[in-house]
Amino acid sequence: MLRIVTDFDGPVIDVSQRYYLVYQLCLKKTCRPQQKVKELSFSEFWDLKRSHIPEKQIGILSGLEDTQAEAFAKLRKQTVHTHPYFQYDALKPGAVNALLKVKQAGCDLLVMTMRRVSELNYAFEKYNLSRFFPEDRRYCLSDDYVKTQDIDDKPLLMEKALSELPPATDTWMIGDTEADIAAAKKHGIKVIAIESGIRNRTQLERYQPNYYLPSLLDAVNFILNNSDASLNSNWLLEKYSQLSNQKTPSIDYQKLISSKK
C-alpha cells in the first residue's frame, strides 16, 4: 500500500493573504498616532516570511522601534491563527486535482497539520475537503493543545500516526516547512519539499529533504509515477534528478510548471 502524507497550509491552502492582512493590522495597532512607518508591500512581506525572518525583525524593517516591534510580534502571534482571519485563506491552484489523483489511485492519504481541530474543520467545510480525508486520516492538534515549536510538535504527530495506522509498503511526506521535513526524517520517511509554500528553497535546503518540487500536484505526479521504482532508476534520473538533493544542473521551475499544463 502506498501512503501519502501531506501538510495542509502551504501544499493545499494558500495562507499568504491572511498573513499579510494580519501584518497590516498589527502594524497599524502597534504604531503611535502620526508615527511614520513603512508598510511593506505584499511581495516584500512574503519574501521575508519565506526567508524565515523573525516577526520582530519584520516590525523593525517596517519602521517600528525595538519595544514596539516586540509588541508587534506578540500581537501577530496572538492574532494570525484566530478564526476571523481564516476566511482570507484560499485553495492552492491544482491542489484539488492533486488530491483527486491520489484517491483515484487508491492510495492511503493523510493530512498532517499544525492546525487545531476547529481550524482544520473550518477549512474542510468551506472547501469540501472531507471527501479526501476521513476522520481517522486527519492528524492535527486538539483545540486545547499547548504548542511548543512546530519542528518539535510535528514529529509527535507523525509518531502518533505511525503507531495507529496499519503498515504501508511505501510512505511519502509532502510539505513546505522545516517541521514537515523533520517529522519525516525522524521516522525514516521520504519527504518532498514543495517550493510554493511558506519557506523558500534556501530555507528548505538547510533541512535536506529528499526532493524539491514546485507544487503538491507535481509531488503527487512524481510519487505516483515512481512509488514502485528505485529512486535511482535511469528514468528517474533522466526526468527528475535536477530536482533532487544531489548536485545537478539547476532548472527553470516556471518552465517546468508550464510544460506540465
C-alpha positions, 0 to 999 in steps of 0.5 A: 500500500502506498501512503501519502502524507501531506501538510495542509497550509502551504501544499493545499491552502494558500495562507499568504493573504491572511498573513499579510492582512494580519501584518497590516493590522498589527502594524497599524495597532502597534504604531503611535498616532502620526508615527511614520512607518513603512508598510511593506508591500505584499511581495516584500512581506512574503519574501521575508516570511519565506526567508524565515525572518523573525516577526520582530525583525519584520516590525523593525524593517517596517519602521517600528522601534525595538519595544514596539516591534516586540509588541508587534510580534506578540500581537501577530502571534496572538492574532494570525491563527484566530478564526476571523482571519481564516476566511482570507485563506484560499485553495492552492491552484491544482491542489484539488486535482492533486488530491483527486489523483491520489484517491483515484489511485487508491492510495492511503492519504493523510493530512498532517497539520499544525492546525487545531481541530476547529481550524482544520474543520473550518477549512474542510467545510468551506472547501469540501475537503472531507471527501479526501480525508476521513476522520481517522486520516486527519492528524492535527492538534486538539483545540486545547493543545499547548504548542511548543515549536512546530519542528518539535510538535510535528514529529509527535504527530507523525509518531502518533500516526505511525503507531495507529495506522496499519503498515504501508509498503511505501510512505511519502511526506509532502510539505513546505516547512522545516517541521514537515521535513523533520517529522519525516526524517525522524521516522525514516520517511521520504519527504518532498519539499514543495517550493510554493509554500511558506519557506523558500528553497534556501530555507528548505535546503538547510533541512535536506529533504529528499526532493524539491518540487514546485507544487503538491500536484507535481509531488503527487505526479512524481510519487505516483509515477515512481512509488514502485521504482528505485529512486535511482532508476535511469528514468528517474534520473533522466526526468527528475534528478535536477530536482533532487538533493544531489548536485545537478544542473539547476532548472527553470521551475516556471518552465517546468510548471508550464510544460506540465499544463 
